[in-house]
Amino acid sequence: MTLLETAETEVVVEAAQVFRNSAGPTEHSFVRDFNQMITDNPLPLP
């Protein structure tokens, strides 16, 4: 629960953290572009 004690705004999926922390050399642009797409077009809330 230490992660939740920070001021960072982040979705926490513990099982996915290993993937998050080991992006390959070509994945950074994908992650950046995906994050921008979600920022520009947020998912609708139910």
C-alpha positions as a Markdown table, in Angstrom:
| # | Residue | x | y | z |
|---|---|---|---|---|
| 1 | Met | 0.0 | 0.0 | 0.0 |
| 2 | Thr | 3.1 | 2.3 | 0.0 |
| 3 | Leu | 2.3 | 3.2 | -3.6 |
| 4 | Leu | -1.0 | 4.6 | -2.6 |
| 5 | Glu | 0.6 | 6.9 | 0.0 |
| 6 | Thr | 2.3 | 9.1 | -2.6 |
| 7 | Ala | 0.9 | 12.2 | -4.3 |
| 8 | Glu | 1.0 | 10.6 | -7.7 |
| 9 | Thr | -2.2 | 10.0 | -9.7 |
| 10 | Glu | -1.9 | 6.6 | -11.1 |
| 11 | Val | -4.0 | 3.5 | -11.8 |
| 12 | Val | -2.5 | 0.6 | -9.9 |
| 13 | Val | -2.6 | -2.9 | -11.4 |
| 14 | Glu | -0.1 | -4.8 | -9.3 |
| 15 | Ala | 0.2 | -7.7 | -11.7 |
| 16 | Ala | 1.1 | -5.3 | -14.6 |
| 17 | Gln | 3.9 | -3.4 | -12.8 |
| 18 | Val | 6.6 | -5.8 | -14.0 |
| 19 | Phe | 5.6 | -4.9 | -17.6 |
| 20 | Arg | 5.4 | -1.2 | -16.8 |
| 21 | Asn | 8.9 | -1.2 | -15.4 |
| 22 | Ser | 10.5 | -3.0 | -18.4 |
| 23 | Ala | 9.5 | -1.2 | -21.5 |
| 24 | Gly | 11.4 | -2.2 | -24.6 |
| 25 | Pro | 13.4 | 0.2 | -26.8 |
| 26 | Thr | 10.5 | 0.8 | -29.1 |
| 27 | Glu | 7.7 | 0.9 | -26.6 |
| 28 | His | 8.2 | 4.4 | -25.2 |
| 29 | Ser | 6.7 | 6.1 | -28.2 |
| 30 | Phe | 3.7 | 3.7 | -28.1 |
| 31 | Val | 3.1 | 4.4 | -24.4 |
| 32 | Arg | 3.5 | 8.2 | -24.9 |
| 33 | Asp | 1.1 | 8.2 | -27.9 |
| 34 | Phe | -1.4 | 5.9 | -26.1 |
| 35 | Asn | -1.4 | 8.2 | -23.0 |
| 36 | Gln | -1.9 | 11.2 | -25.2 |
| 37 | Met | -4.8 | 9.5 | -27.0 |
| 38 | Ile | -6.5 | 8.8 | -23.7 |
| 39 | Thr | -5.9 | 12.3 | -22.5 |
| 40 | Asp | -7.4 | 13.7 | -25.7 |
| 41 | Asn | -10.3 | 11.3 | -25.8 |
| 42 | Pro | -11.1 | 10.1 | -22.2 |
| 43 | Leu | -13.1 | 6.9 | -21.8 |
| 44 | Pro | -16.7 | 7.7 | -20.9 |
| 45 | Leu | -17.7 | 7.0 | -17.3 |
| 46 | Pro | -20.7 | 4.7 | -16.7 |
